[in-house]
């Protein structure tokens, strides 16, 4: 069952789970994601320094815009975003477009990062949560491991 944005094009994010009020500022970015990808929008996840509560004055805000598996991710999506970029509290929203992986696809470090630190802002396709849970399960069972080399984190798969 697929959900869509309300007719006004804005998701109601004014009541965050943690009560901090930070989610309210993301509504414009979520609405912009819907404008850029239309009906193929599967969900939106904030990740990076904002999601880790490590935002600095120089930070941008990383936002994963997930599209359905049949939608190709091409540079045209980024160009469309750039036609009317969005900022939140002075921080530019940096879009990252990704296709919702099929259930049998190998897990990746990028999805591991999003699954372990991301904040789900909008879900239109329940397969997004299912994928994030599958990735978290692989991390919990040691099939995906975060390692650090020279101060930089990376993910490895163990099978």
N, C-alpha and C positions, 0 to 999 in steps of 0.2 A: 504494500500500500504506500503510495507516494504522496507526500505532503507538499504543498506549495506555499509561497509567501502570501501573506494577506493581500487583498486587493489594492491596498495603498502602497504595496511594494516594500514595506518595512516589517521586519520581524520584531516582535515585542521582546526586547532584551533588557527592559528596565528593571526587572526583578531578578538580579543574579542569585545564584545558589549560595554564594558566600556572603551576601549582603554588603559587599564593598561598593557597589554602584559602578564599578569599572565597566561592566558589560553594556551599560546604557550607551556609552560612547561608540560602541562597535556596531550599532544598528545601521548606521549609514553605510559602513563598509560591507555589511552583509547584504544590504539592499543593492549596493553597487555590484556585488558579485552576481546577484540574480539578474541584473540588467545586462551584464557582460555575457553570461553563458545561457541565460533563458531557462527553458524547460529541462536542460541537461544537468542542472545543478543538483548534485547529490548531497552536498553539505559544505559547511565552512568550519574550519578549526584554526584557532589562534595558537601559535607556538612560539618558541624562541624566548627572548628576554622578558617580554611582557607576560607570557604564561608562567615563567619561572619567578616572577616578581623581582626581576633584576634590571628593569628598564632604567636607562640613564637619559640625560638630556640629549645625547647624540644618537640614541637608538631609533631604529624604525620598528614597526610592528609587523612581524611575519604572519601572514594569513594564508592558509592552505584552502584553496577553492577546489573542491572535489567535483568532478563531472562524471556522468555515467560512463560505463565501460565502452560504449560505442562512439563516444565523442573524442575525436582526435585532439590532442593538446598541441597547439601550434603557436608560433610567434604572434599570429593575428589576435589571439586572446589577450596577450600582454599589450599589444598596440591599442586594442579597444579599451582596456583598463586605463592606459596612459592618456586617452582622450579626455578623461575626467577623473584624475586620481583623487584619492580620499586621504585625509589626514585625521588623526584623532588626538586631541590635546596637544597639537603641534608636532606630533610624530607621524611621519608618512606611513601609510599602510603599504607594505611590500607584498604583492600577491605572488603566490606560488600555485600554479595550476597542475593538477594531477588527475589522472583517470582512476576511477574506483577499480582496484585490482579484482580480477576473477578469483574465485575461491581457491583454485589450484595453483595460482602463480606463486613463485618463491617470495619469501618475505625479504624486505630490504631495510637497510639502515635508516633511510629517510623515513619510512613508515614507523620504524622503531622509535625514532626521535619524536615523531608526532604523537604516537600512541602513549608514550611514557610521560611526556610533558605537556601535551596539547590540551586546550580547553575547547570542547565542542560547543560552537556558537549556534549552529543550525544543522538539523538533519532532515533531509527530504527523502532519503532512501535508507531504510534500516540496515542495508548491507554495509553501510559505513561503520556503524557501531559494531556490527558483527566482525568486520575486518580488524578494527582497532582492538577488540577483545582477543581475536586470534593472535595478533602481534603481541599483546601484553602476556598472553598465555605462554607464547614461545620465549619471551624474556624471563618470565617466572620459572619456567622449566629449564632454563639455561641453553635453549636452542639458539637464542640470539644473545650476544653478550656485548656490553659496551666496554671498550678498552681505551686507553689513553697512551699516546706516543707523542713526545715532545710538546706536551701540554694541549694536544688536540684530541678530542674524542672521536671514535669511530666505532662501528658495529661490525661484528663478525658472526657468521652463522656456523653452527656446529652440527647441522644435520636435521 
